[in-house]
Amino acid sequence: MTVKNSRLSIMTLAFALMAMLLMTGDAFAANTINITVALTAPADAAYSSSTNLNFTFTPTSNNSIVNASIWATWEDGTTFAVNQTNVTEVINATLNGINVSETILPAEGAYTWNVEVCDYLHECSQATANRTVTFDRTAPVVTINSPSSLTLCSWTPTGTVTDTNKYSCSFTDSLDGVIAATLSGTTCTANAALAATAGAHTINATATDLAGNTDNSTIITYTCAGEGSGGSGTANPAPLPQTTTGTQTQPQTTTGVSSPSYSLPSFDNGNIVGRITAGLDMAKARVSQIINSILNMFGMH
C-alpha cells in the first residue's frame, strides 16, 4: 500500500469515526430523560383516619415508564426511604395510584412522602416538592355542660372538647334539631341562645377532628314548660284567675244615674185615645188626672 493510499484510508476511517460519534450523540440526545411527577392526593398537609390509603399521581415522560414507588418517612418518622412500589402498570401521562394497606401505613403522627417514577433506562425522578400527611385515628372526647336549670326554655348550650387535632362541634336537640356552635380552644359554645320548643327535650354535643373522627357526648334532658316556642328563659305564665272581694261592684255609667220613665194611657172624654211616655213627676200628675176623670164619669167628684 502506498503512502497516499494509507493516508486516504486513515482519513476515511477518521470520517467514519466522526460520523459514528455524531450518530451516537443524536441517539443519546433523543433518549435524554425528562420525567415529571405531579402529585394529586392526598393533598399537602392532609389529615387521614384511614387504614387503607390511595396515593395518586400523574407521571409524564418521553420514555416508557417501568415503575413507581412511594418514598416516605414512615419507618422511623425521619428517614426518607422507599415504602411501597406499584403492583399495576404505570401509564404515562395518566392518573395512577399506589394503594397502601393497613399493614404498611404507619402509626399516628405526621409524615413526609413523595412518589418516584422510573423509566426503562433506569432513570428516575420525583415530584419537585414533598408532601406531608398526618394519620389520626383517635376520636375527640366531648362533654356537654348541663344548664343551670332543667326546666327552662331559653339557654346557651356549652361543652368541652379534648383532642390534639380538634376541628368543629355542634349540638343536637331532639325537638329543635342541630344547633350550630363555635369551637374556641377546648370550649364549644352555641352560636345563639336556644329558644326551645315546649316539651321534654334531650340534647347532646358532637365533636369532629381534622381527620374526620367524631364523638358524641352523653345525653342530658330538660323541659320547656312554655306554650309554643320558649325563649324568655322561663315557662310562659298562665293567665291569672279572676277573683272577687265578697261584693260585686255595680257597673259604672258614663252619663250619671238615669231616671225611670213610664208609659201611660191618654184619655179624651173618658175614652183612651193613645199613650204617652212621661217621667216620674209628669206620671204622678197624669195619674191624678186619670183618677179625676174616672170620678167625674161616675158623678163622684
C-alpha positions as CSV (number, residue, x, y, z in Angstrom):
1,M,0.0,0.0,0.0
2,T,1.4,3.3,-1.0
3,V,1.7,6.2,1.4
4,K,-1.0,8.0,-0.5
5,N,-3.4,5.2,-0.1
6,S,-2.6,4.8,3.6
7,R,-3.4,8.5,4.1
8,L,-6.7,8.1,2.3
9,S,-7.6,5.0,4.5
10,I,-6.8,6.9,7.7
11,M,-8.9,9.9,6.6
12,T,-11.7,7.6,5.6
13,L,-11.5,5.9,9.0
14,A,-11.5,9.2,10.8
15,F,-14.5,10.4,8.9
16,A,-16.3,7.2,9.7
17,L,-15.5,7.5,13.4
18,M,-16.7,11.1,13.4
19,A,-20.0,10.0,11.7
20,M,-20.4,7.3,14.3
21,L,-19.9,9.7,17.1
22,L,-22.3,12.2,15.6
23,M,-24.9,9.5,15.1
24,T,-24.4,8.2,18.7
25,G,-24.7,11.7,20.0
26,D,-28.0,12.2,18.2
27,A,-29.2,8.9,19.7
28,F,-28.3,9.9,23.2
29,A,-29.9,13.3,22.7
30,A,-33.1,11.6,21.6
31,N,-33.1,9.5,24.7
32,T,-32.5,12.3,27.2
33,I,-34.6,11.7,30.3
34,N,-37.2,14.2,31.2
35,I,-39.6,12.7,33.7
36,T,-42.0,14.9,35.7
37,V,-44.3,13.7,38.5
38,A,-47.4,15.6,39.6
39,L,-48.8,14.6,43.0
40,T,-52.6,14.6,43.3
41,A,-53.8,13.0,46.6
42,P,-53.7,13.2,49.5
43,A,-53.4,17.0,49.5
44,D,-50.4,18.5,51.2
45,A,-50.8,18.8,55.0
46,A,-53.8,16.5,54.8
47,Y,-55.2,14.5,57.8
48,S,-56.4,10.9,57.5
49,S,-58.0,8.4,59.7
50,S,-57.8,5.7,57.1
51,T,-56.1,2.4,57.4
52,N,-56.1,2.0,53.6
53,L,-54.9,5.0,51.6
54,N,-54.5,5.5,47.9
55,F,-51.7,7.9,46.8
56,T,-52.4,9.2,43.3
57,F,-50.0,10.9,40.8
58,T,-49.5,11.7,37.1
59,P,-46.2,10.9,35.5
60,T,-45.0,12.4,32.2
61,S,-42.0,11.0,30.3
62,N,-40.6,10.8,26.8
63,N,-39.7,7.1,27.5
64,S,-41.6,4.1,28.7
65,I,-42.3,4.1,32.4
66,V,-41.3,0.9,34.3
67,N,-42.4,1.5,37.9
68,A,-43.3,4.0,40.6
69,S,-42.7,3.9,44.3
70,I,-43.8,5.7,47.5
71,W,-41.0,7.3,49.4
72,A,-41.8,8.3,52.9
73,T,-40.6,8.7,56.5
74,W,-42.8,6.0,57.8
75,E,-40.1,3.7,59.1
76,D,-38.9,6.0,61.9
77,G,-40.5,9.4,61.3
78,T,-37.3,10.9,59.9
79,T,-35.6,8.6,57.3
80,F,-36.8,9.1,53.8
81,A,-36.9,5.7,52.1
82,V,-38.8,3.5,49.6
83,N,-42.0,2.3,51.2
84,Q,-44.1,0.6,48.5
85,T,-43.9,0.0,44.7
86,N,-46.7,-0.2,42.3
87,V,-48.3,-3.6,41.7
88,T,-50.2,-2.5,38.5
89,E,-48.8,-0.9,35.3
90,V,-48.0,2.8,35.5
91,I,-49.4,4.6,32.5
92,N,-47.7,7.6,31.1
93,A,-49.5,11.0,31.3
94,T,-52.4,9.4,33.1
95,L,-53.6,9.5,36.7
96,N,-52.1,6.5,38.5
97,G,-52.4,5.3,42.1
98,I,-50.5,3.2,44.7
99,N,-52.7,1.8,47.4
100,V,-51.0,1.5,50.8
101,S,-52.7,-1.1,53.0
102,E,-53.3,-1.2,56.8
103,T,-50.2,-3.4,57.4
104,I,-47.9,-0.8,55.8
105,L,-49.4,2.5,56.9
106,P,-47.6,4.0,59.9
107,A,-48.8,4.7,63.4
108,E,-50.5,8.0,64.2
109,G,-48.3,11.1,63.5
110,A,-47.1,13.4,60.8
111,Y,-45.0,12.0,57.9
112,T,-43.4,13.2,54.7
113,W,-44.0,11.4,51.4
114,N,-43.4,11.6,47.6
115,V,-43.6,9.4,44.5
116,E,-40.6,8.3,42.4
117,V,-41.1,7.2,38.8
118,C,-38.5,5.3,36.8
119,D,-38.3,4.6,33.0
120,Y,-36.8,1.6,31.2
121,L,-33.3,3.3,31.2
122,H,-33.5,3.2,35.0
123,E,-33.6,7.0,35.1
124,C,-35.9,8.1,38.0
125,S,-37.5,11.3,39.1
126,Q,-39.7,12.5,42.0
127,A,-42.2,15.4,42.3
128,T,-40.5,18.7,42.9
129,A,-41.9,19.1,46.4
130,N,-42.6,16.6,49.1
131,R,-45.9,16.5,50.9
132,T,-47.0,15.7,54.5
133,V,-49.8,13.7,55.8
134,T,-51.0,13.3,59.4
135,F,-52.6,10.0,60.5
136,D,-55.1,10.4,63.3
137,R,-57.4,7.5,64.2
138,T,-58.4,8.6,67.6
139,A,-61.8,10.4,68.1
140,P,-62.0,13.5,70.2
141,V,-63.7,13.4,73.6
142,V,-66.6,15.8,74.1
143,T,-68.8,16.6,77.1
144,I,-71.9,18.8,77.4
145,N,-72.5,21.1,80.3
146,S,-75.9,20.8,82.0
147,P,-78.0,24.0,82.0
148,S,-78.4,25.9,85.3
149,S,-82.0,24.6,85.4
150,L,-83.6,21.6,83.9
151,T,-86.9,23.4,83.4
152,L,-86.4,26.3,81.1
153,C,-87.0,27.5,77.6
154,S,-84.0,29.7,76.8
155,W,-80.3,28.8,77.4
156,T,-77.0,28.7,75.6
157,P,-75.6,25.1,75.3
158,T,-71.8,24.7,76.0
159,G,-69.4,21.8,76.1
160,T,-65.8,20.8,76.3
161,V,-63.7,19.1,73.5
162,T,-60.4,17.4,74.2
163,D,-58.3,16.4,71.1
164,T,-55.0,17.3,69.6
165,N,-56.5,17.9,66.1
166,K,-59.9,19.2,67.1
167,Y,-61.9,20.9,64.4
168,S,-65.6,21.5,64.9
169,C,-68.5,21.0,67.3
170,S,-72.3,21.3,67.4
171,F,-75.3,20.3,69.5
172,T,-78.4,18.2,68.5
173,D,-81.7,18.8,70.3
174,S,-84.5,16.1,70.0
175,L,-87.1,18.8,69.3
176,D,-85.2,21.7,67.8
177,G,-82.6,19.8,65.6
178,V,-79.0,20.7,65.0
179,I,-77.7,23.8,66.8
180,A,-74.6,25.4,65.2
181,A,-71.7,26.1,67.5
182,T,-68.2,27.6,67.6
183,L,-65.1,25.8,69.0
184,S,-62.6,28.1,70.7
185,G,-59.7,26.3,72.4
186,T,-61.5,23.5,74.2
187,T,-64.8,25.3,74.7
188,C,-67.7,24.6,72.4
189,T,-70.4,27.3,72.6
190,A,-73.7,27.5,70.7
191,N,-73.8,30.5,68.3
192,A,-77.1,31.8,69.8
193,A,-79.3,31.1,72.8
194,L,-81.7,28.2,72.2
195,A,-85.3,29.2,72.1
196,A,-86.7,25.8,72.9
197,T,-90.0,24.3,71.7
198,A,-92.4,23.4,74.6
199,G,-92.0,19.9,75.8
200,A,-89.5,17.4,77.1
201,H,-86.0,17.6,75.4
202,T,-82.9,15.5,75.1
203,I,-79.7,17.2,73.9
204,N,-76.1,16.1,73.2
205,A,-72.8,17.6,71.8
206,T,-70.9,16.3,68.8
207,A,-67.2,17.0,68.1
208,T,-65.1,16.2,64.9
209,D,-61.4,16.4,64.4
210,L,-59.3,17.3,61.3
211,A,-59.1,13.6,60.3
212,G,-62.9,13.2,60.4
213,N,-63.1,11.2,63.6
214,T,-66.3,12.0,65.5
215,D,-67.5,11.6,69.1
216,N,-70.9,12.3,70.8
217,S,-71.3,13.3,74.4
218,T,-73.7,11.8,76.9
219,I,-77.3,12.9,76.6
220,I,-78.9,15.3,79.1
221,T,-82.6,16.0,79.4
222,Y,-84.5,19.2,80.2
223,T,-88.1,20.5,79.9
224,C,-89.5,23.7,78.4
225,A,-93.0,24.1,80.1
226,G,-94.0,27.2,78.0
227,E,-96.7,27.3,75.4
228,G,-95.2,27.1,71.8
229,S,-91.7,28.4,71.5
230,G,-89.8,29.5,74.5
231,G,-87.0,32.0,74.5
232,S,-87.8,34.0,77.6
233,G,-85.8,31.9,80.0
234,T,-88.8,30.7,82.0
235,A,-92.0,29.0,81.2
236,N,-94.7,31.2,79.7
237,P,-97.1,32.1,82.6
238,A,-100.8,31.1,82.5
239,P,-103.4,33.8,82.8
240,L,-104.2,34.8,86.4
241,P,-107.7,33.7,87.6
242,Q,-110.3,36.4,88.2
243,T,-111.1,37.0,91.9
244,T,-113.9,38.7,93.8
245,T,-113.9,40.5,97.1
246,G,-117.2,39.4,98.5
247,T,-119.4,42.1,97.0
248,Q,-120.0,42.8,93.3
249,T,-119.1,46.1,92.0
250,Q,-122.0,47.9,90.3
251,P,-121.3,48.7,86.7
252,Q,-120.4,52.3,86.1
253,T,-122.2,54.6,83.8
254,T,-120.8,57.5,81.8
255,T,-123.9,59.8,82.0
256,G,-124.8,59.7,85.6
257,V,-127.9,58.0,87.2
258,S,-130.7,57.5,84.6
259,S,-134.4,58.4,85.7
260,P,-137.1,55.9,85.2
261,S,-139.8,56.5,82.5
262,Y,-143.5,55.4,82.4
263,S,-146.0,54.7,79.6
264,L,-149.5,55.9,80.5
265,P,-152.9,56.0,78.7
266,S,-154.2,59.2,77.3
267,F,-157.9,60.0,77.7
268,D,-160.4,62.2,75.8
269,N,-164.0,62.4,77.3
270,G,-163.4,59.2,79.1
271,N,-162.0,57.4,76.1
272,I,-158.4,56.1,75.8
273,V,-157.1,57.7,72.7
274,G,-153.4,56.8,73.0
275,R,-150.4,56.5,75.3
276,I,-147.8,59.0,76.4
277,T,-144.3,58.4,77.9
278,A,-143.5,60.6,81.0
279,G,-141.1,61.0,83.7
280,L,-141.9,60.4,87.3
281,D,-143.3,63.8,88.1
282,M,-145.4,64.0,85.0
283,A,-146.6,60.5,85.5
284,K,-147.8,61.4,89.0
285,A,-149.8,64.3,87.6
286,R,-151.2,62.3,84.8
287,V,-152.3,59.5,87.2
288,S,-154.1,62.2,89.3
289,Q,-155.9,63.4,86.1
290,I,-156.9,59.9,85.2
291,I,-158.4,59.3,88.7
292,N,-160.4,62.6,88.5
293,S,-161.7,61.7,85.1
294,I,-162.9,58.4,86.4
295,L,-164.6,60.0,89.3
296,N,-166.3,62.5,87.0
297,M,-167.7,59.7,84.9
298,F,-169.5,58.2,87.9
299,G,-170.6,61.6,89.3
300,M,-168.4,61.1,92.3
301,H,-166.3,64.2,92.2
